[in-house]
Amino acid sequence: MRTIDQCNFADKKALVRVDFNVPLDKDFNITDDKRMRAALPTINKILNDGGSVILMSHLGRPKDGPNDKDSLKHILGDLSRMLDIEVKFANDCIGAEAVEKAKNLIPGQVLLLENLRFYKEEEKGDKAFAEKLAQLGNVYVNDAFGTAHRAHASTAIVAEFFPNDKYFGYLMAEELKNAEKVNHGAVRPFTAIMGGAKVSDKILLIESLLEKVDNLIIGGGMAYTFAKAQGGEIGTSLLEADRMALCLELLDKAKAKGVNLVLPVDTVIADKFDNDAQKGSVDAGQIPADWMGLDIGPKTVELFSSIIKDSKTLLWNGPMGVFEMANFEQGTRAVADAVVAATKENDAFSLIGGGDSAAAIAKFNLEDEVSYVSTGGGALLEYMEGKELPGVKAIND
């Protein structure tokens, strides 16, 4: 793996793709700076070598060009404090100002470019746009695992302009090492825990995992489509009616491959989608007409936890219920506790797959109690599906 440890950045200008797509509140305060903190070791290595750093990132989903809400200027103060230097800012990611400020950087300095996605060319993977970015530095570093599954100008195309000077940052290298440990080096029993709303979002991953795991636990909203497919009543719970046949196919595939596919046996239900709703608990597939399932039930917690605690490798992607609501977080919390117990007491390797799972682990303050929390939900899923990530291929080629 071609990492920044193989490069001395003395007097070099490193163009570094980071993932600073952090959540901001209405006053533009960062509510979770994990992604920024994750990039610090890479930035500091370059600075300590005697190089300068030009940072490029996206923020939010700007649709029609530049806007104040999605400007990276809002994170400048926090980034300066994290690095303990005054980070410079360019009001554009290409053009005269960016070129001038990059050219005038001296060793030890950092320049943050404005949001890449203010240009539609970024997401289109436009080569001319990538070439303009490439002119700003003489070494390219990709440390943005969260966008590695996208063939965007700054994550894949720009690397073509640095044939002998392109590297993975420390975060990318760590993400790939941990994903590989689960994908091809899993110690058995290997248990995958899949949650979230839709079967359709996880089909390819589930099919890929059926080739690798001993246990596949399914919870969250997608479990109701499985329950309905098996003839159960799910009230007003989440349902993908067009995926019911697929659910039955997956159950058959699991059986044929000797995989223990485990579904909830009971459900916490509510009369409306509200933290203060009336709630109760029923067996799976027995939800009354006007009620909805919002979490796994106590018997399911016990079942899932016992399997998790006996595992040696764990991959968790997706919550067990609406964990954002305090009255429906118990199932997700119990799974998190079981993953922690397996990690500590059974010496298991536990990989938390970004997105909502990472948010849940953070909410329960358990980030340091598991083996690794990925910063990239979509990227990790695609890697686990066996897909080649454009941002990884660009460095390896």
C-alpha angles and dihedrals in degrees: 000000000000104000134167089258085077093060134070104210096196108146091353127127107224118204102207125192107209131173105238092156091134126163116258128195124226090277091051095252114147110247096188120021097177094116092051093048090049091061096051098088091056094047092046093049090056093046093046090052089057098259133126126236132223109192123203127184144144127240127199124331107295110189106184109033128274120007134163096239093062098039116128089217086087091070096044096096094049092047092050090052092048092052094036091229134093105263113212121226133214116204089219134032094225134021136064099315094050092046093048095047092046091048092052095049113120126202111290095029129115129207122194116204123213120262112304092210092065079087119064087209090073096066092037090060091236112191096208090052090048090051091055090052091047091057090067097068142023098219127045124213125182112203097153107105091163090069099032091107091062123084091218126154094253097041104042115001099050090061089069088072092058102052094162101022108058126112145169115249120230094265094052091047092049093047092051093046092053094043089050091050089060097035099050108003105047117151111220140281086054114188126187119197114202123189138150134098108291138048088201091064092055105033097108092043093049091049091049092047092052086069093055116026135080094205130027113191116195122195138141126061094326091065090071092062088054090048093050091046088056091054098266129142113244103173110207094337122135111289136179098195092184090059099053095097089049091053090056090048091052091051090052092047091051091051092048091051095045093244116150101231106191124198129185116279095198138019139212106230135195135194091229141008096268136109089233096048122126107268139195142157128250137168115272112276092021101093114143118244100261098035131088135209113243103165143008115272131243096265090051090049089056093046096047093043094053092052092045094049091054093052129104098196124035132186115184124187122164135016126269094231145340093318091169087075113070093220092055102039098087097094094049090044092051092051090049090051091049091051089051091048092051091048094050104032103029097035090238124166108235124194117188110206106224125246117061093354090058089046090052094048088049092048090055092044092238100124093112093046097067130063099250138350112205120223092208121067101174094034093052092047092052091047090051090049087061096252122145109242112226092218091054096043090051091062096039096050 
